[in-house]
Structure formats: structure tokens, C-alpha cells
Amino acid sequence: METRDQLLIELKQIEKWEKDQKGLWFWERLGRLPFKMLDKLTPKFIQDKIGTLLDELGSYLQTGGQYLSNEKTVFNFIEKKTGQKIHQLADIQDVPVSVMKQAALELGEQRKKVATVQGASTGIGGIFTLAIDIPAVLGISLKTLQEIAMIHGYDPNEKAERVFIIKCLQFSSADVVGKQAIINELSEYGNSDKQTREVISQLQGWREVTVTFTEQFGWKKLFQMIPVAGILFGAFANRSMISDLAEVGTMLYQKRRIIERLGEDERGNL
């Protein structure tokens, strides 16, 4: 287990990363374009497919649905990193945060490769294969975040944890103001039952929560509709999307675990 000083150093690095989330990247600049233009340029069946993202995210938030990940896969992954037998998520909670971080980064690299192949293969037919890519990349996104959650000892079978995962998804596509609001909202996440209930209450209107994600997703998919050229753009778009998600998930889950351990250390010194 790390010392308190080591945990504080890691926490400062994460806080620096949070401050760096200020620049507007290419996708964010695109996201500021009028969304009426997106409606006009995007065929109706693609709009309908993107619209189903909201329904599927809502289903995931409530029950996990088809997107819940297999714990055993993560347990085997951690066992290889630590050399210790993992029987349940509680066994992971005492793993050093540095090991959790390394495991999450390695997982992110694996998922980026999968997303790249997925985007390239569905970019071959442009608009005709794009409808296949949309639910597939959503599945990769949710699976990546859930596995990062489990790597840090959190259980996505719990509704409160799925709320956190949806917020990570939202953060990855939010603008500067949105990112700061989400960071503030999640800074004390899980520290008490009351705070957890408040966050869940805010998500009763989850369509509003995920609207930023779906708008940004729409722009990325729009450029993938060009046949042949969509191969390169699809590969790049999916890879960058999963890369951003993996980074966000790793940083925000690292912060949660570090803050919890610092709290445990303070209580132990009382």
C-alpha cells in the first residue's frame, strides 16, 4: 500500500490533468457548430440510430442491460499484474493505485486497437455500414469504462456506479464549462450516501445529461459516411474516442480511489 505522501503526489498529478482540460480540441470546435446543420446533413436513419443511443444509455443506467461486463475477465487481468488470487472486487480494493493505473492504461490500449479495427471495417461502406458502427462503439465505450471501474475495485452492477460511468462518458465529450461542472459534481462522489443520492437525483433527466455526448457523437459519425475515405476516418474517430474515454475513466477513478484511501488514513490516525 502506498504512503500518504505518495497518494498526495498522485492526487496532484490528477488535479493538474483536470486543469489541463481547458483547450478546445478539434471535435469540441466542431461540436459548437449549429446542430440544425447536423440535422440537415445527417440522413434520417442515422439520426434514428443515434437517437437510440439515448434509449440504450437509459436502459444501461437503470439495469445495465446488455452492456454489463464480465468480472472474471478483469479478475484474471489483475491477477496477472499482481500475482495474487482475486475472488471478488473487494480483493482489488487494496491493490496499489499505481498498479491500478498501469492496468487501466494497458486496458485502454487494448480497447483502442479494437475500436480502430471496428471503425475501419465499418467505414468501408460509408453510410451503409455506419449504422453497424454506432451501437458497436457504444458497447466498446461502456465496456471500457466498466472494466476501468472494476480495476479500481468498484462494481458497475450497482446503479450508483453506472451513474458515475455515464458522467465519465459525458465528460469525455463536454466543453470546458461542462468539464468543470462535472469535475465539481464528482469531486465528492461516493463520500456519503446523501451525496450519492443527490447525483442519482440529478440524473433522473438523463436525456439532458447525455445530450452532449450524442451531439458530439453525431459529428464524428457524419464524416465517416464517405465511402472508402470512411475507413481512415472511422478508424481515427473510434480510436480517438476510446482513447479519450480511457484517459478520463482512469483519471477520475484514480482520484476517487486516492481520496478514499486518504480518508481511510486520516480515520486510522484519529
C-alpha positions, 0 to 999 in steps of 0.5 A: 500500500502506498504512503500518504505522501505518495497518494498526495503526489498522485492526487496532484498529478490528477488535479493538474490533468483536470486543469489541463482540460481547458483547450478546445480540441478539434471535435469540441470546435466542431461540436459548437457548430449549429446542430440544425446543420447536423440535422440537415446533413445527417440522413434520417436513419442515422439520426434514428440510430443515434437517437437510440443511443439515448434509449440504450444509455437509459436502459444501461443506467437503470439495469445495465442491460446488455452492456454489463461486463464480465468480472472474471475477465478483469479478475484474471487481468489483475491477477496477472499484474499482481500475482495474487488470487482475486475472488471478488472486487473487494480483493482489488480494493487494496491493490496499489493505485499505481498498479491500478493505473498501469492496468487501466492504461494497458486496458485502454490500449487494448480497447483502442486497437479494437475500436480502430479495427471496428471503425475501419471495417465499418467505414468501408461502406460509408453510410451503409455500414455506419449504422453497424458502427454506432451501437458497436462503439457504444458497447466498446465505450461502456465496456471500457469504462466498466472494466476501468471501474472494476480495476479500481475495485468498484462494481458497475452492477450497482446503479450508483456506479453506472451513474458515475460511468455515464458522467465519465462518458459525458465528460469525455465529450463536454466543453470546458464549462461542462468539464468543470461542472462535472469535475465539481459534481464528482469531486465528492462522489461516493463520500456519503450516501446523501451525496450519492443520492443527490447525483442519482437525483440529478440524473433522473433527466438523463436525456439532458445529461447525455445530450452532449455526448450524442451531439458530439457523437453525431459529428464524428459519425457524419464524416465517416459516411464517405465511402472508402475515405470512411475507413481512415476516418472511422478508424481515427474517430473510434480510436480517438474516442476510446482513447479519450474515454480511457484517459478520463475513466482512469483519471477520475477513478484514480482520484476517487480511489486516492481520496478514499484511501486518504480518508481511510488514513486520516480515520486510522490516525484519529 
